[in-house]
Amino acid sequence: MSDTLLTVPDVAAQLKVPEQAVRRWLRTGQLEGIRLGGTKAGWRIEPAAVARFLEQRRQAGKAAA
């Protein structure tokens, strides 16, 4: 695991999407993340997981084209 973990707002800003979309991807397993204890702690996401998520979406887009 890398030392730098991203928060939901970090990933949302990076991808220019609403935070709700990032949370949905995490809940459904489309984006890998670490759920911290408690409801207020939220999620942490490795930058490599974001890169894998984007690559999977690119590949899915190519397959649909």
PyMOL Python script that loads the backbone (N, CA, C, O; Angstrom):
from pymol import cmd

cmd.read_pdbstr("""\
ATOM      1  N   MET A   1       0.853  -1.175   0.000  1.00  0.00           N
ATOM      2  CA  MET A   1       0.000   0.000   0.000  1.00  0.00           C
ATOM      3  C   MET A   1       0.894   1.231   0.000  1.00  0.00           C
ATOM      4  O   MET A   1       1.916   1.259   0.685  1.00  0.00           O
ATOM      5  N   SER A   2       0.520   2.226  -0.749  1.00  0.00           N
ATOM      6  CA  SER A   2       1.311   3.443  -0.774  1.00  0.00           C
ATOM      7  C   SER A   2       1.073   4.244   0.499  1.00  0.00           C
ATOM      8  O   SER A   2       0.091   4.026   1.209  1.00  0.00           O
ATOM      9  N   ASP A   3       1.978   5.166   0.777  1.00  0.00           N
ATOM     10  CA  ASP A   3       1.849   6.002   1.963  1.00  0.00           C
ATOM     11  C   ASP A   3       0.768   7.059   1.799  1.00  0.00           C
ATOM     12  O   ASP A   3       0.184   7.513   2.782  1.00  0.00           O
ATOM     13  N   THR A   4       0.503   7.448   0.564  1.00  0.00           N
ATOM     14  CA  THR A   4      -0.461   8.503   0.297  1.00  0.00           C
ATOM     15  C   THR A   4      -1.807   7.891  -0.065  1.00  0.00           C
ATOM     16  O   THR A   4      -1.958   7.267  -1.115  1.00  0.00           O
ATOM     17  N   LEU A   5      -2.768   8.077   0.807  1.00  0.00           N
ATOM     18  CA  LEU A   5      -4.123   7.610   0.524  1.00  0.00           C
ATOM     19  C   LEU A   5      -5.002   8.817   0.250  1.00  0.00           C
ATOM     20  O   LEU A   5      -4.865   9.864   0.882  1.00  0.00           O
ATOM     21  N   LEU A   6      -5.893   8.652  -0.690  1.00  0.00           N
ATOM     22  CA  LEU A   6      -6.797   9.732  -1.082  1.00  0.00           C
ATOM     23  C   LEU A   6      -8.135   9.588  -0.378  1.00  0.00           C
ATOM     24  O   LEU A   6      -8.552   8.483  -0.032  1.00  0.00           O
ATOM     25  N   THR A   7      -8.794  10.703  -0.172  1.00  0.00           N
ATOM     26  CA  THR A   7     -10.144  10.699   0.377  1.00  0.00           C
ATOM     27  C   THR A   7     -11.145  10.743  -0.773  1.00  0.00           C
ATOM     28  O   THR A   7     -10.769  10.951  -1.926  1.00  0.00           O
ATOM     29  N   VAL A   8     -12.406  10.549  -0.451  1.00  0.00           N
ATOM     30  CA  VAL A   8     -13.462  10.649  -1.466  1.00  0.00           C
ATOM     31  C   VAL A   8     -13.443  12.030  -2.124  1.00  0.00           C
ATOM     32  O   VAL A   8     -13.507  12.115  -3.350  1.00  0.00           O
ATOM     33  N   PRO A   9     -13.357  13.117  -1.344  1.00  0.00           N
ATOM     34  CA  PRO A   9     -13.290  14.432  -2.002  1.00  0.00           C
ATOM     35  C   PRO A   9     -12.067  14.591  -2.907  1.00  0.00           C
ATOM     36  O   PRO A   9     -12.153  15.235  -3.953  1.00  0.00           O
ATOM     37  N   ASP A  10     -10.929  14.010  -2.515  1.00  0.00           N
ATOM     38  CA  ASP A  10      -9.733  14.064  -3.362  1.00  0.00           C
ATOM     39  C   ASP A  10      -9.994  13.415  -4.721  1.00  0.00           C
ATOM     40  O   ASP A  10      -9.687  13.991  -5.765  1.00  0.00           O
ATOM     41  N   VAL A  11     -10.562  12.213  -4.693  1.00  0.00           N
ATOM     42  CA  VAL A  11     -10.809  11.468  -5.928  1.00  0.00           C
ATOM     43  C   VAL A  11     -11.869  12.175  -6.770  1.00  0.00           C
ATOM     44  O   VAL A  11     -11.744  12.265  -7.992  1.00  0.00           O
ATOM     45  N   ALA A  12     -12.905  12.671  -6.112  1.00  0.00           N
ATOM     46  CA  ALA A  12     -13.956  13.380  -6.842  1.00  0.00           C
ATOM     47  C   ALA A  12     -13.389  14.601  -7.565  1.00  0.00           C
ATOM     48  O   ALA A  12     -13.743  14.861  -8.715  1.00  0.00           O
ATOM     49  N   ALA A  13     -12.518  15.343  -6.901  1.00  0.00           N
ATOM     50  CA  ALA A  13     -11.913  16.518  -7.522  1.00  0.00           C
ATOM     51  C   ALA A  13     -11.005  16.111  -8.676  1.00  0.00           C
ATOM     52  O   ALA A  13     -11.003  16.749  -9.729  1.00  0.00           O
ATOM     53  N   GLN A  14     -10.241  15.054  -8.474  1.00  0.00           N
ATOM     54  CA  GLN A  14      -9.328  14.578  -9.513  1.00  0.00           C
ATOM     55  C   GLN A  14     -10.089  14.149 -10.764  1.00  0.00           C
ATOM     56  O   GLN A  14      -9.678  14.452 -11.884  1.00  0.00           O
ATOM     57  N   LEU A  15     -11.204  13.439 -10.565  1.00  0.00           N
ATOM     58  CA  LEU A  15     -11.977  12.917 -11.694  1.00  0.00           C
ATOM     59  C   LEU A  15     -13.059  13.882 -12.176  1.00  0.00           C
ATOM     60  O   LEU A  15     -13.715  13.637 -13.188  1.00  0.00           O
ATOM     61  N   LYS A  16     -13.236  14.975 -11.443  1.00  0.00           N
ATOM     62  CA  LYS A  16     -14.251  15.986 -11.780  1.00  0.00           C
ATOM     63  C   LYS A  16     -15.649  15.375 -11.836  1.00  0.00           C
ATOM     64  O   LYS A  16     -16.400  15.557 -12.794  1.00  0.00           O
ATOM     65  N   VAL A  17     -15.967  14.639 -10.759  1.00  0.00           N
ATOM     66  CA  VAL A  17     -17.285  14.025 -10.610  1.00  0.00           C
ATOM     67  C   VAL A  17     -17.791  14.329  -9.204  1.00  0.00           C
ATOM     68  O   VAL A  17     -17.004  14.706  -8.336  1.00  0.00           O
ATOM     69  N   PRO A  18     -19.082  14.174  -8.967  1.00  0.00           N
ATOM     70  CA  PRO A  18     -19.607  14.374  -7.615  1.00  0.00           C
ATOM     71  C   PRO A  18     -19.074  13.311  -6.637  1.00  0.00           C
ATOM     72  O   PRO A  18     -18.796  12.178  -7.030  1.00  0.00           O
ATOM     73  N   GLU A  19     -18.939  13.690  -5.382  1.00  0.00           N
ATOM     74  CA  GLU A  19     -18.496  12.745  -4.354  1.00  0.00           C
ATOM     75  C   GLU A  19     -19.417  11.534  -4.271  1.00  0.00           C
ATOM     76  O   GLU A  19     -18.961  10.427  -3.984  1.00  0.00           O
ATOM     77  N   GLN A  20     -20.709  11.735  -4.519  1.00  0.00           N
ATOM     78  CA  GLN A  20     -21.665  10.628  -4.478  1.00  0.00           C
ATOM     79  C   GLN A  20     -21.309   9.556  -5.500  1.00  0.00           C
ATOM     80  O   GLN A  20     -21.500   8.368  -5.237  1.00  0.00           O
ATOM     81  N   ALA A  21     -20.797   9.951  -6.654  1.00  0.00           N
ATOM     82  CA  ALA A  21     -20.407   8.975  -7.676  1.00  0.00           C
ATOM     83  C   ALA A  21     -19.241   8.132  -7.186  1.00  0.00           C
ATOM     84  O   ALA A  21     -19.226   6.916  -7.380  1.00  0.00           O
ATOM     85  N   VAL A  22     -18.264   8.772  -6.551  1.00  0.00           N
ATOM     86  CA  VAL A  22     -17.113   8.038  -6.017  1.00  0.00           C
ATOM     87  C   VAL A  22     -17.568   7.062  -4.941  1.00  0.00           C
ATOM     88  O   VAL A  22     -17.125   5.914  -4.917  1.00  0.00           O
ATOM     89  N   ARG A  23     -18.446   7.507  -4.056  1.00  0.00           N
ATOM     90  CA  ARG A  23     -18.959   6.608  -3.000  1.00  0.00           C
ATOM     91  C   ARG A  23     -19.725   5.425  -3.594  1.00  0.00           C
ATOM     92  O   ARG A  23     -19.619   4.302  -3.100  1.00  0.00           O
ATOM     93  N   ARG A  24     -20.492   5.678  -4.648  1.00  0.00           N
ATOM     94  CA  ARG A  24     -21.238   4.603  -5.303  1.00  0.00           C
ATOM     95  C   ARG A  24     -20.272   3.586  -5.911  1.00  0.00           C
ATOM     96  O   ARG A  24     -20.472   2.380  -5.766  1.00  0.00           O
ATOM     97  N   TRP A  25     -19.228   4.062  -6.590  1.00  0.00           N
ATOM     98  CA  TRP A  25     -18.235   3.155  -7.174  1.00  0.00           C
ATOM     99  C   TRP A  25     -17.549   2.331  -6.091  1.00  0.00           C
ATOM    100  O   TRP A  25     -17.259   1.152  -6.296  1.00  0.00           O
ATOM    101  N   LEU A  26     -17.291   2.943  -4.946  1.00  0.00           N
ATOM    102  CA  LEU A  26     -16.670   2.212  -3.837  1.00  0.00           C
ATOM    103  C   LEU A  26     -17.630   1.152  -3.284  1.00  0.00           C
ATOM    104  O   LEU A  26     -17.237   0.006  -3.066  1.00  0.00           O
ATOM    105  N   ARG A  27     -18.885   1.542  -3.059  1.00  0.00           N
ATOM    106  CA  ARG A  27     -19.872   0.588  -2.508  1.00  0.00           C
ATOM    107  C   ARG A  27     -20.103  -0.593  -3.430  1.00  0.00           C
ATOM    108  O   ARG A  27     -20.288  -1.720  -2.968  1.00  0.00           O
ATOM    109  N   THR A  28     -20.094  -0.340  -4.741  1.00  0.00           N
ATOM    110  CA  THR A  28     -20.383  -1.410  -5.694  1.00  0.00           C
ATOM    111  C   THR A  28     -19.140  -2.201  -6.099  1.00  0.00           C
ATOM    112  O   THR A  28     -19.233  -3.175  -6.845  1.00  0.00           O
ATOM    113  N   GLY A  29     -17.978  -1.776  -5.602  1.00  0.00           N
ATOM    114  CA  GLY A  29     -16.751  -2.512  -5.899  1.00  0.00           C
ATOM    115  C   GLY A  29     -16.094  -2.142  -7.219  1.00  0.00           C
ATOM    116  O   GLY A  29     -15.100  -2.756  -7.606  1.00  0.00           O
ATOM    117  N   GLN A  30     -16.629  -1.155  -7.910  1.00  0.00           N
ATOM    118  CA  GLN A  30     -16.004  -0.721  -9.168  1.00  0.00           C
ATOM    119  C   GLN A  30     -14.672  -0.034  -8.909  1.00  0.00           C
ATOM    120  O   GLN A  30     -13.751  -0.118  -9.723  1.00  0.00           O
ATOM    121  N   LEU A  31     -14.575   0.644  -7.773  1.00  0.00           N
ATOM    122  CA  LEU A  31     -13.355   1.325  -7.346  1.00  0.00           C
ATOM    123  C   LEU A  31     -12.934   0.698  -6.018  1.00  0.00           C
ATOM    124  O   LEU A  31     -13.735   0.588  -5.090  1.00  0.00           O
ATOM    125  N   GLU A  32     -11.676   0.291  -5.941  1.00  0.00           N
ATOM    126  CA  GLU A  32     -11.176  -0.325  -4.711  1.00  0.00           C
ATOM    127  C   GLU A  32     -10.861   0.751  -3.687  1.00  0.00           C
ATOM    128  O   GLU A  32     -10.258   1.776  -4.008  1.00  0.00           O
ATOM    129  N   GLY A  33     -11.274   0.507  -2.458  1.00  0.00           N
ATOM    130  CA  GLY A  33     -10.969   1.443  -1.385  1.00  0.00           C
ATOM    131  C   GLY A  33     -10.961   0.734  -0.053  1.00  0.00           C
ATOM    132  O   GLY A  33     -11.353  -0.427   0.060  1.00  0.00           O
ATOM    133  N   ILE A  34     -10.512   1.449   0.945  1.00  0.00           N
ATOM    134  CA  ILE A  34     -10.441   0.918   2.301  1.00  0.00           C
ATOM    135  C   ILE A  34     -11.483   1.653   3.131  1.00  0.00           C
ATOM    136  O   ILE A  34     -11.437   2.877   3.257  1.00  0.00           O
ATOM    137  N   ARG A  35     -12.410   0.913   3.686  1.00  0.00           N
ATOM    138  CA  ARG A  35     -13.457   1.508   4.528  1.00  0.00           C
ATOM    139  C   ARG A  35     -12.916   1.613   5.941  1.00  0.00           C
ATOM    140  O   ARG A  35     -12.580   0.604   6.561  1.00  0.00           O
ATOM    141  N   LEU A  36     -12.834   2.817   6.442  1.00  0.00           N
ATOM    142  CA  LEU A  36     -12.352   3.020   7.796  1.00  0.00           C
ATOM    143  C   LEU A  36     -13.498   2.825   8.770  1.00  0.00           C
ATOM    144  O   LEU A  36     -14.664   2.982   8.406  1.00  0.00           O
ATOM    145  N   GLY A  37     -13.174   2.487   9.990  1.00  0.00           N
ATOM    146  CA  GLY A  37     -14.200   2.226  11.003  1.00  0.00           C
ATOM    147  C   GLY A  37     -15.052   3.442  11.288  1.00  0.00           C
ATOM    148  O   GLY A  37     -14.582   4.578  11.235  1.00  0.00           O
ATOM    149  N   GLY A  38     -16.294   3.190  11.588  1.00  0.00           N
ATOM    150  CA  GLY A  38     -17.216   4.269  11.915  1.00  0.00           C
ATOM    151  C   GLY A  38     -17.795   4.932  10.678  1.00  0.00           C
ATOM    152  O   GLY A  38     -17.209   4.885   9.597  1.00  0.00           O
ATOM    153  N   THR A  39     -18.939   5.541  10.853  1.00  0.00           N
ATOM    154  CA  THR A  39     -19.619   6.137   9.714  1.00  0.00           C
ATOM    155  C   THR A  39     -18.991   7.468   9.300  1.00  0.00           C
ATOM    156  O   THR A  39     -19.109   7.867   8.141  1.00  0.00           O
ATOM    157  N   LYS A  40     -18.334   8.152  10.216  1.00  0.00           N
ATOM    158  CA  LYS A  40     -17.748   9.453   9.899  1.00  0.00           C
ATOM    159  C   LYS A  40     -16.358   9.339   9.286  1.00  0.00           C
ATOM    160  O   LYS A  40     -15.893  10.277   8.638  1.00  0.00           O
ATOM    161  N   ALA A  41     -15.689   8.209   9.479  1.00  0.00           N
ATOM    162  CA  ALA A  41     -14.306   8.067   9.022  1.00  0.00           C
ATOM    163  C   ALA A  41     -14.212   7.988   7.505  1.00  0.00           C
ATOM    164  O   ALA A  41     -13.271   8.520   6.915  1.00  0.00           O
ATOM    165  N   GLY A  42     -15.178   7.330   6.867  1.00  0.00           N
ATOM    166  CA  GLY A  42     -15.227   7.283   5.412  1.00  0.00           C
ATOM    167  C   GLY A  42     -14.274   6.292   4.779  1.00  0.00           C
ATOM    168  O   GLY A  42     -13.921   5.271   5.368  1.00  0.00           O
ATOM    169  N   TRP A  43     -13.871   6.617   3.574  1.00  0.00           N
ATOM    170  CA  TRP A  43     -13.054   5.750   2.732  1.00  0.00           C
ATOM    171  C   TRP A  43     -11.689   6.365   2.495  1.00  0.00           C
ATOM    172  O   TRP A  43     -11.510   7.578   2.600  1.00  0.00           O
ATOM    173  N   ARG A  44     -10.714   5.497   2.171  1.00  0.00           N
ATOM    174  CA  ARG A  44      -9.416   5.935   1.684  1.00  0.00           C
ATOM    175  C   ARG A  44      -9.099   5.112   0.445  1.00  0.00           C
ATOM    176  O   ARG A  44      -9.366   3.911   0.400  1.00  0.00           O
ATOM    177  N   ILE A  45      -8.533   5.763  -0.551  1.00  0.00           N
ATOM    178  CA  ILE A  45      -8.309   5.132  -1.848  1.00  0.00           C
ATOM    179  C   ILE A  45      -6.852   5.322  -2.238  1.00  0.00           C
ATOM    180  O   ILE A  45      -6.317   6.426  -2.141  1.00  0.00           O
ATOM    181  N   GLU A  46      -6.214   4.249  -2.678  1.00  0.00           N
ATOM    182  CA  GLU A  46      -4.847   4.340  -3.170  1.00  0.00           C
ATOM    183  C   GLU A  46      -4.852   4.955  -4.564  1.00  0.00           C
ATOM    184  O   GLU A  46      -5.745   4.669  -5.362  1.00  0.00           O
ATOM    185  N   PRO A  47      -3.867   5.797  -4.867  1.00  0.00           N
ATOM    186  CA  PRO A  47      -3.784   6.357  -6.219  1.00  0.00           C
ATOM    187  C   PRO A  47      -3.746   5.275  -7.306  1.00  0.00           C
ATOM    188  O   PRO A  47      -4.304   5.467  -8.387  1.00  0.00           O
ATOM    189  N   ALA A  48      -3.099   4.155  -7.030  1.00  0.00           N
ATOM    190  CA  ALA A  48      -3.039   3.062  -8.011  1.00  0.00           C
ATOM    191  C   ALA A  48      -4.433   2.496  -8.280  1.00  0.00           C
ATOM    192  O   ALA A  48      -4.710   2.061  -9.397  1.00  0.00           O
ATOM    193  N   ALA A  49      -5.310   2.492  -7.280  1.00  0.00           N
ATOM    194  CA  ALA A  49      -6.674   1.996  -7.474  1.00  0.00           C
ATOM    195  C   ALA A  49      -7.442   2.925  -8.411  1.00  0.00           C
ATOM    196  O   ALA A  49      -8.248   2.468  -9.223  1.00  0.00           O
ATOM    197  N   VAL A  50      -7.192   4.225  -8.297  1.00  0.00           N
ATOM    198  CA  VAL A  50      -7.839   5.185  -9.197  1.00  0.00           C
ATOM    199  C   VAL A  50      -7.350   4.948 -10.629  1.00  0.00           C
ATOM    200  O   VAL A  50      -8.141   4.972 -11.572  1.00  0.00           O
ATOM    201  N   ALA A  51      -6.051   4.720 -10.785  1.00  0.00           N
ATOM    202  CA  ALA A  51      -5.495   4.456 -12.112  1.00  0.00           C
ATOM    203  C   ALA A  51      -6.094   3.192 -12.718  1.00  0.00           C
ATOM    204  O   ALA A  51      -6.421   3.173 -13.904  1.00  0.00           O
ATOM    205  N   ARG A  52      -6.243   2.131 -11.915  1.00  0.00           N
ATOM    206  CA  ARG A  52      -6.856   0.883 -12.416  1.00  0.00           C
ATOM    207  C   ARG A  52      -8.304   1.117 -12.811  1.00  0.00           C
ATOM    208  O   ARG A  52      -8.756   0.626 -13.845  1.00  0.00           O
ATOM    209  N   PHE A  53      -9.030   1.861 -11.995  1.00  0.00           N
ATOM    210  CA  PHE A  53     -10.433   2.174 -12.276  1.00  0.00           C
ATOM    211  C   PHE A  53     -10.554   2.901 -13.611  1.00  0.00           C
ATOM    212  O   PHE A  53     -11.399   2.556 -14.437  1.00  0.00           O
ATOM    213  N   LEU A  54      -9.710   3.903 -13.820  1.00  0.00           N
ATOM    214  CA  LEU A  54      -9.765   4.657 -15.080  1.00  0.00           C
ATOM    215  C   LEU A  54      -9.416   3.778 -16.270  1.00  0.00           C
ATOM    216  O   LEU A  54     -10.046   3.885 -17.322  1.00  0.00           O
ATOM    217  N   GLU A  55      -8.427   2.916 -16.120  1.00  0.00           N
ATOM    218  CA  GLU A  55      -8.047   2.017 -17.209  1.00  0.00           C
ATOM    219  C   GLU A  55      -9.187   1.049 -17.546  1.00  0.00           C
ATOM    220  O   GLU A  55      -9.455   0.791 -18.719  1.00  0.00           O
ATOM    221  N   GLN A  56      -9.852   0.518 -16.525  1.00  0.00           N
ATOM    222  CA  GLN A  56     -10.987  -0.390 -16.761  1.00  0.00           C
ATOM    223  C   GLN A  56     -12.097   0.338 -17.515  1.00  0.00           C
ATOM    224  O   GLN A  56     -12.722  -0.237 -18.407  1.00  0.00           O
ATOM    225  N   ARG A  57     -12.343   1.584 -17.166  1.00  0.00           N
ATOM    226  CA  ARG A  57     -13.383   2.358 -17.847  1.00  0.00           C
ATOM    227  C   ARG A  57     -12.984   2.651 -19.294  1.00  0.00           C
ATOM    228  O   ARG A  57     -13.826   2.629 -20.191  1.00  0.00           O
ATOM    229  N   ARG A  58     -11.702   2.924 -19.515  1.00  0.00           N
ATOM    230  CA  ARG A  58     -11.226   3.157 -20.887  1.00  0.00           C
ATOM    231  C   ARG A  58     -11.409   1.892 -21.720  1.00  0.00           C
ATOM    232  O   ARG A  58     -11.876   1.943 -22.858  1.00  0.00           O
ATOM    233  N   GLN A  59     -11.031   0.751 -21.131  1.00  0.00           N
ATOM    234  CA  GLN A  59     -11.157  -0.520 -21.857  1.00  0.00           C
ATOM    235  C   GLN A  59     -12.619  -0.831 -22.161  1.00  0.00           C
ATOM    236  O   GLN A  59     -12.944  -1.298 -23.253  1.00  0.00           O
ATOM    237  N   ALA A  60     -13.486  -0.576 -21.211  1.00  0.00           N
ATOM    238  CA  ALA A  60     -14.924  -0.808 -21.418  1.00  0.00           C
ATOM    239  C   ALA A  60     -15.453   0.098 -22.524  1.00  0.00           C
ATOM    240  O   ALA A  60     -16.293  -0.319 -23.321  1.00  0.00           O
ATOM    241  N   GLY A  61     -14.965   1.332 -22.575  1.00  0.00           N
ATOM    242  CA  GLY A  61     -15.376   2.258 -23.629  1.00  0.00           C
ATOM    243  C   GLY A  61     -14.924   1.803 -25.004  1.00  0.00           C
ATOM    244  O   GLY A  61     -15.655   1.943 -25.985  1.00  0.00           O
ATOM    245  N   LYS A  62     -13.711   1.256 -25.075  1.00  0.00           N
ATOM    246  CA  LYS A  62     -13.199   0.740 -26.351  1.00  0.00           C
ATOM    247  C   LYS A  62     -14.001  -0.474 -26.806  1.00  0.00           C
ATOM    248  O   LYS A  62     -14.269  -0.640 -27.996  1.00  0.00           O
ATOM    249  N   ALA A  63     -14.381  -1.319 -25.855  1.00  0.00           N
ATOM    250  CA  ALA A  63     -15.138  -2.525 -26.201  1.00  0.00           C
ATOM    251  C   ALA A  63     -16.533  -2.158 -26.718  1.00  0.00           C
ATOM    252  O   ALA A  63     -17.082  -2.845 -27.579  1.00  0.00           O
ATOM    253  N   ALA A  64     -17.094  -1.082 -26.191  1.00  0.00           N
ATOM    254  CA  ALA A  64     -18.431  -0.663 -26.599  1.00  0.00           C
ATOM    255  C   ALA A  64     -18.422   0.031 -27.968  1.00  0.00           C
ATOM    256  O   ALA A  64     -19.444   0.090 -28.652  1.00  0.00           O
ATOM    257  N   ALA A  65     -17.267   0.547 -28.350  1.00  0.00           N
ATOM    258  CA  ALA A  65     -17.176   1.298 -29.615  1.00  0.00           C
ATOM    259  C   ALA A  65     -17.094   0.403 -30.829  1.00  0.00           C
ATOM    260  O   ALA A  65     -17.013   0.895 -31.955  1.00  0.00           O
TER     261      ALA A  65
END
""", "prot")
cmd.dss("prot")
cmd.show_as("cartoon", "prot")
cmd.util.cbc("prot")
cmd.orient("prot")
